[in-house]
Amino acid sequence: MSDKQGGCLCGKLRFTLKEDPQMMAVCHCTDCQKQTSSAFSVVAIAAEQAVTVVGSSKVYEKLGDSGQPVQRHFCPDCGTTVFTKADVMPGATILKGGAFDDTSWLKPTLHIFCDSAQNWVKIPDDSTKFPRMPS
C-alpha cells in the first residue's frame, strides 16, 4: 500500500497512514450519527504507529458503550473530526473515512452498532454485522 493521506476541511490538521488499516467498518452508533450529522461513520482502524498526525487537535471525550473513554479529535478551526482514540482499543487509531483525500479505496465489510442503524439504511447482506460493539 502506498501512503494514504487526509485531513480536515481547512487543512490545518493532517494525517498520513503508512500501512494498510487493520479493518474498515461502518459504525451506526448514535454518537457517530450525532458527530457526523448523518446515519453512520465510515472508519479505517489502524495501528497507532502507522499513523502520523501533523497539526493540533481539540479533543472531545465521552464514555463509550464499554464504559471506557473515547476521545474524538477534531480541528479547532473548522471542526472536522479527523480521528478517534478509544481506551477499549489501545494502540489503535480510528481514522474517519471521509477525512481521507482519496476515499476510492475504502471498502468497509464490517458494520457495528447495527441495533441503532437508521431504518432506511440498507446494510449489504455480505457484510459482517454486529448489534453493538464486538468484544
PAFIPA-518437 format. One line per 4 residues: number of its first residue (from 1); for each residue x, y, z of N, C-alpha, C. Coordinates in Angstrom, 1 decimal, padded with zeros to 4 digits, always signed. Example, Ala and Ser with C-alpha at 12.3 -4.5 7.8 and 13.67 -1.06 7.14 Angstrom:
% residues 2
1	+013.2/-005.7/+007.8/+012.3/-004.5/+007.8/+013.2/-003.3/+007.8 | +012.8/-002.2/+007.1/+013.7/-001.1/+007.1/+012.9/+000.0/+007.9
//
This chain:
% residues 135
1	+000.8/-001.2/+000.0/+000.0/+000.0/+000.0/+000.9/+001.2/+000.0 | +000.5/+002.2/-000.8/+001.2/+003.5/-000.7/+000.6/+004.3/+000.4 | +001.3/+005.3/+000.9/+000.8/+006.1/+002.0/-000.5/+006.7/+001.6 | -001.5/+006.8/+002.5/-002.8/+007.4/+002.3/-002.8/+008.6/+003.2
5	-003.2/+009.8/+002.7/-003.2/+011.0/+003.4/-004.6/+011.6/+003.5 | -004.8/+012.4/+004.5/-006.1/+013.0/+004.7/-006.0/+014.2/+005.7 | -007.1/+014.7/+006.0/-007.1/+015.8/+007.0/-008.5/+016.5/+007.1 | -008.5/+017.6/+007.7/-009.7/+018.4/+008.0/-010.0/+019.2/+006.8
9	-011.2/+019.9/+006.9/-011.7/+020.7/+005.8/-010.8/+021.9/+005.5 | -010.2/+022.5/+006.5/-009.3/+023.7/+006.3/-007.9/+023.3/+006.0 | -007.5/+022.1/+006.3/-006.1/+021.6/+006.0/-005.1/+021.8/+007.1 | -005.5/+022.3/+008.3/-004.6/+022.5/+009.4/-004.3/+021.3/+010.2
13	-005.1/+020.3/+010.1/-004.9/+019.0/+010.9/-004.8/+017.9/+009.8 | -003.7/+017.3/+009.6/-003.4/+016.3/+008.6/-002.9/+015.0/+009.2 | -003.1/+014.0/+008.4/-002.5/+012.7/+008.8/-002.0/+011.9/+007.6 | -001.1/+011.0/+007.9/-000.6/+010.0/+006.9/-000.8/+008.6/+007.5
17	-001.3/+007.7/+006.7/-001.4/+006.3/+007.1/-000.4/+005.6/+006.3 | +000.5/+004.9/+006.9/+001.7/+004.3/+006.2/+001.5/+002.8/+006.0 | +000.5/+002.2/+006.6/+000.2/+000.7/+006.4/-001.3/+000.5/+006.1 | -001.6/-000.6/+005.6/-003.0/-001.0/+005.4/-003.7/-000.9/+006.8
21	-004.9/-000.5/+006.8/-005.7/-000.5/+008.1/-005.9/-001.9/+008.5 | -006.1/-002.1/+009.8/-006.4/-003.5/+010.3/-007.8/-003.9/+010.0 | -008.7/-002.9/+009.8/-010.1/-003.2/+009.4/-010.7/-001.9/+009.0 | -011.8/-002.0/+008.2/-012.6/-000.9/+007.8/-014.0/-001.2/+008.2
25	-014.7/-000.3/+008.8/-016.0/-000.5/+009.3/-017.0/+000.7/+009.1 | -018.2/+000.4/+009.2/-019.3/+001.4/+009.3/-019.9/+001.3/+010.7 | -019.8/+002.4/+011.4/-020.4/+002.5/+012.7/-021.7/+003.2/+012.7 | -022.7/+002.5/+013.2/-024.1/+003.1/+013.3/-024.5/+003.6/+014.7
29	-023.5/+003.7/+015.6/-023.9/+004.1/+016.9/-024.4/+005.6/+016.9 | -025.2/+005.9/+017.9/-025.9/+007.2/+018.0/-024.9/+008.3/+018.2 | -023.7/+008.0/+018.8/-022.7/+009.1/+018.9/-022.1/+009.4/+017.5 | -021.8/+008.4/+016.7/-021.3/+008.7/+015.4/-022.4/+009.4/+014.5
33	-023.6/+009.0/+014.7/-024.7/+009.7/+014.0/-024.7/+011.2/+014.3 | -024.6/+011.5/+015.6/-024.6/+012.9/+016.0/-023.3/+013.6/+015.6 | -022.2/+012.9/+015.7/-020.9/+013.5/+015.4/-020.8/+013.8/+013.9 | -021.4/+013.0/+013.0/-021.3/+013.2/+011.6/-022.5/+014.0/+011.0
37	-023.5/+014.1/+011.9/-024.8/+014.7/+011.4/-025.3/+013.8/+010.2 | -025.1/+012.5/+010.3/-025.5/+011.6/+009.2/-026.0/+010.3/+009.9 | -026.1/+009.3/+009.1/-026.7/+008.0/+009.6/-025.6/+007.1/+010.1 | -024.3/+007.3/+009.8/-023.2/+006.5/+010.3/-021.9/+007.2/+010.1
41	-020.8/+006.5/+010.5/-019.5/+006.9/+010.2/-018.7/+005.8/+009.6 | -018.0/+006.1/+008.5/-017.1/+005.1/+007.9/-015.7/+005.3/+008.6 | -015.1/+004.2/+009.0/-013.8/+004.3/+009.7/-012.8/+003.3/+009.2 | -011.5/+003.7/+009.2/-010.4/+002.8/+009.0/-009.6/+002.7/+010.3
45	-009.5/+001.5/+010.8/-008.8/+001.3/+012.1/-007.4/+000.8/+011.8 | -006.5/+001.6/+012.3/-005.1/+001.3/+012.0/-004.2/+001.2/+013.3 | -003.1/+000.6/+013.2/-002.1/+000.6/+014.3/-001.6/+002.0/+014.5 | -001.6/+002.4/+015.8/-001.2/+003.8/+016.1/+000.1/+004.2/+015.5
49	+001.1/+003.3/+015.5/+002.4/+003.6/+014.9/+002.4/+003.8/+013.4 | +001.3/+003.4/+012.7/+001.2/+003.5/+011.3/+000.6/+004.9/+010.9 | +000.3/+005.7/+011.9/-000.4/+007.0/+011.6/+000.5/+008.1/+012.2 | +000.7/+009.1/+011.3/+001.4/+010.3/+011.7/+000.4/+011.5/+011.5
53	+000.3/+012.3/+012.6/-000.6/+013.4/+012.6/+000.2/+014.7/+012.7 | -000.1/+015.6/+011.9/+000.5/+017.0/+011.8/-000.5/+018.0/+012.1 | -000.3/+018.9/+013.0/-001.2/+019.9/+013.4/-001.8/+019.5/+014.8 | -002.5/+020.5/+015.4/-003.1/+020.2/+016.7/-004.6/+020.0/+016.6
57	-005.0/+019.2/+017.5/-006.5/+018.9/+017.5/-007.1/+019.3/+018.8 | -008.3/+019.5/+018.8/-009.1/+019.7/+020.1/-009.7/+018.3/+020.3 | -010.0/+018.0/+021.6/-010.5/+016.6/+021.9/-011.8/+016.7/+022.7 | -012.8/+015.9/+022.2/-014.0/+015.8/+023.0/-014.0/+014.4/+023.5
61	-014.1/+014.2/+024.8/-014.0/+012.9/+025.4/-015.4/+012.6/+026.0 | -015.8/+011.3/+025.8/-017.1/+010.8/+026.4/-016.9/+009.3/+026.6 | -017.6/+008.8/+027.6/-017.6/+007.4/+027.9/-018.3/+006.7/+026.7 | -017.7/+005.6/+026.2/-018.3/+004.8/+025.2/-019.2/+003.8/+025.8
65	-019.8/+002.9/+024.9/-020.7/+001.9/+025.3/-020.0/+000.9/+026.3 | -018.7/+000.8/+026.2/-017.9/-000.1/+027.1/-017.7/+000.5/+028.5 | -018.1/+001.7/+028.7/-017.8/+002.4/+029.9/-016.4/+003.0/+030.0 | -015.6/+002.9/+028.9/-014.3/+003.5/+028.9/-014.3/+004.7/+028.0
69	-013.3/+005.6/+028.2/-013.3/+006.9/+027.5/-013.1/+006.7/+026.0 | -013.7/+007.5/+025.2/-013.5/+007.6/+023.7/-013.1/+009.1/+023.5 | -012.0/+009.3/+022.8/-011.6/+010.7/+022.5/-011.7/+011.0/+021.0 | -012.5/+011.9/+020.7/-012.7/+012.3/+019.3/-011.9/+013.6/+019.1
73	-011.0/+013.5/+018.1/-010.0/+014.6/+017.8/-010.5/+015.3/+016.6 | -010.7/+016.6/+016.7/-011.2/+017.4/+015.6/-010.4/+018.7/+015.5 | -010.5/+019.3/+014.3/-009.8/+020.6/+014.1/-010.4/+021.7/+014.9 | -009.6/+022.4/+015.6/-010.2/+023.5/+016.4/-010.6/+024.7/+015.6
77	-010.2/+024.7/+014.3/-010.6/+025.9/+013.4/-011.9/+025.5/+012.6 | -011.9/+024.4/+011.9/-013.0/+024.1/+011.0/-014.0/+023.1/+011.6 | -013.6/+022.4/+012.7/-014.5/+021.5/+013.4/-014.6/+020.1/+012.8 | -013.8/+019.8/+011.8/-013.8/+018.4/+011.2/-013.3/+017.4/+012.1
81	-014.0/+016.3/+012.4/-013.5/+015.2/+013.2/-012.6/+014.4/+012.3 | -011.3/+014.2/+012.7/-010.4/+013.5/+011.8/-010.0/+012.1/+012.3 | -009.9/+012.0/+013.6/-009.6/+010.6/+014.1/-010.1/+010.5/+015.5 | -010.2/+009.2/+016.0/-010.7/+008.9/+017.3/-009.8/+007.9/+018.0
85	-009.7/+008.0/+019.3/-008.9/+007.0/+020.1/-009.9/+006.5/+021.1 | -009.9/+005.2/+021.4/-010.8/+004.6/+022.3/-009.9/+003.8/+023.3 | -010.1/+004.0/+024.6/-009.4/+003.2/+025.6/-009.6/+001.7/+025.5 | -010.7/+001.3/+024.9/-011.0/-000.1/+024.8/-010.2/-000.7/+023.6
89	-009.6/+000.1/+022.8/-008.8/-000.3/+021.7/-007.4/+000.3/+021.8 | -006.6/-000.1/+022.8/-005.3/+000.5/+023.0/-004.4/+000.2/+021.8 | -003.6/+001.2/+021.4/-002.7/+001.0/+020.3/-003.3/+001.2/+018.9 | -004.5/+001.6/+018.9/-005.2/+001.8/+017.6/-005.6/+003.2/+017.4
93	-005.6/+003.7/+016.1/-006.2/+005.0/+015.8/-007.3/+004.7/+014.8 | -008.4/+005.4/+015.1/-009.6/+005.2/+014.2/-009.7/+006.4/+013.4 | -009.4/+006.3/+012.1/-009.4/+007.4/+011.1/-010.8/+007.5/+010.5 | -011.3/+008.7/+010.4/-012.6/+008.9/+009.8/-012.4/+008.8/+008.3
97	-013.2/+007.9/+007.7/-013.1/+007.6/+006.2/-013.3/+008.9/+005.4 | -014.2/+009.7/+005.7/-014.4/+010.9/+004.9/-013.3/+011.9/+005.0 | -012.3/+011.8/+005.9/-011.2/+012.7/+006.1/-010.1/+012.3/+005.1 | -010.1/+011.1/+004.5/-009.0/+010.8/+003.5/-009.2/+011.7/+002.3
101	-008.0/+012.0/+001.7/-008.0/+012.8/+000.5/-008.6/+012.0/-000.7 | -008.3/+010.8/-000.7/-008.8/+009.8/-001.7/-009.6/+008.8/-001.0 | -010.9/+008.7/-001.2/-011.7/+007.7/-000.5/-012.1/+006.5/-001.4 | -011.6/+006.5/-002.6/-012.0/+005.4/-003.5/-011.5/+004.0/-003.1
105	-010.5/+003.9/-002.2/-010.0/+002.6/-001.8/-010.8/+002.0/-000.6 | -011.6/+002.9/+000.1/-012.3/+002.4/+001.3/-013.3/+001.4/+000.9 | -013.3/+000.2/+001.6/-014.2/-000.8/+001.3/-014.6/-001.5/+002.6 | -015.4/-000.9/+003.4/-015.8/-001.5/+004.7/-016.6/-002.7/+004.5
109	-016.3/-003.7/+005.3/-017.0/-005.0/+005.3/-017.7/-005.4/+006.6 | -017.4/-004.5/+007.6/-017.9/-004.7/+008.9/-018.9/-003.6/+009.3 | -020.0/-003.9/+009.9/-021.0/-002.9/+010.4/-021.2/-003.2/+011.8 | -021.0/-002.1/+012.7/-021.2/-002.3/+014.1/-022.3/-001.3/+014.6
113	-022.8/-001.7/+015.8/-024.0/-001.0/+016.3/-025.2/-001.0/+015.4 | -025.4/-002.1/+014.7/-026.5/-002.2/+013.8/-027.8/-002.1/+014.5 | -027.9/-002.3/+015.8/-029.2/-002.1/+016.5/-029.6/-000.7/+016.5 | -028.7/+000.3/+016.3/-029.1/+001.7/+016.2/-029.0/+002.3/+014.8
117	-028.9/+001.4/+013.8/-028.9/+001.9/+012.4/-030.2/+002.5/+012.1 | -030.1/+003.5/+011.2/-031.4/+004.1/+010.7/-032.2/+003.1/+010.0 | -033.5/+003.1/+010.1/-034.3/+002.0/+009.4/-034.3/+002.1/+007.9 | -033.8/+003.2/+007.4/-033.8/+003.4/+005.9/-032.4/+003.0/+005.3
121	-031.4/+002.7/+006.2/-030.1/+002.3/+005.7/-030.1/+000.8/+005.4 | -029.7/+000.5/+004.2/-029.6/-000.9/+003.8/-028.2/-001.4/+004.0 | -028.0/-002.3/+004.9/-026.7/-002.9/+005.2/-026.5/-004.1/+004.2 | -025.4/-004.1/+003.4/-025.2/-005.2/+002.5/-025.3/-006.6/+003.2
125	-025.9/-007.5/+002.5/-026.1/-008.9/+003.0/-024.8/-009.6/+003.3 | -023.8/-009.3/+002.5/-022.5/-010.0/+002.6/-021.6/-009.4/+003.6 | -022.0/-008.4/+004.4/-021.2/-007.7/+005.4/-021.3/-008.5/+006.7 | -020.3/-008.4/+007.5/-020.3/-008.9/+008.9/-021.0/-007.8/+009.7
129	-022.0/-008.3/+010.5/-022.8/-007.3/+011.2/-022.8/-007.7/+012.7 | -022.7/-006.6/+013.5/-022.8/-006.8/+015.0/-023.9/-005.9/+015.5 | -024.7/-006.3/+016.5/-025.8/-005.5/+017.0/-025.2/-004.3/+017.8 | -024.0/-004.5/+018.5/-023.4/-003.5/+019.3/-021.9/-003.6/+018.9
133	-021.0/-003.1/+019.8/-019.6/-003.2/+019.5/-019.1/-004.7/+019.9 | -018.4/-005.3/+018.9/-018.0/-006.7/+019.2/-016.9/-006.7/+020.3 | -016.9/-007.7/+021.1/-015.8/-007.8/+022.2/-014.7/-008.7/+021.8
//
